[in-house]
Amino acid sequence: MITPKKLLKLARKWQKQATLSRKRGHFVVYSADQRRFVILIVYLQNKIFRELLSTAYHH
């Protein structure tokens, strides 16, 4: 049987891993009117999306 101390340690480890996995794979973009958009990093593989970001950045 697992002791309460070990169980608490495992729970904290799992919670930390869950938090890290939620934060991976995204980045944030702010528009000119300060709206915040969370974008999947996978979209950076799309040439059209990269061009859109590049065009928006240079204006």
Stockholm file with secondary structure:
# STOCKHOLM 1.0

chainA/1-59         MITPKKLLKLARKWQKQATLSRKRGHFVVYSADQRRFVILIVYLQNKIFRELLSTAYHH
#=GR chainA/1-59 SS CCCHHHHHHHHHHHHHHHHHHHHTTEEEEECTTCCEEEEEGGGGGCHHHHHHHHHHHTC
#=GC SS_cons        CCCHHHHHHHHHHHHHHHHHHHHTTEEEEECTTCCEEEEEGGGGGCHHHHHHHHHHHTC
//
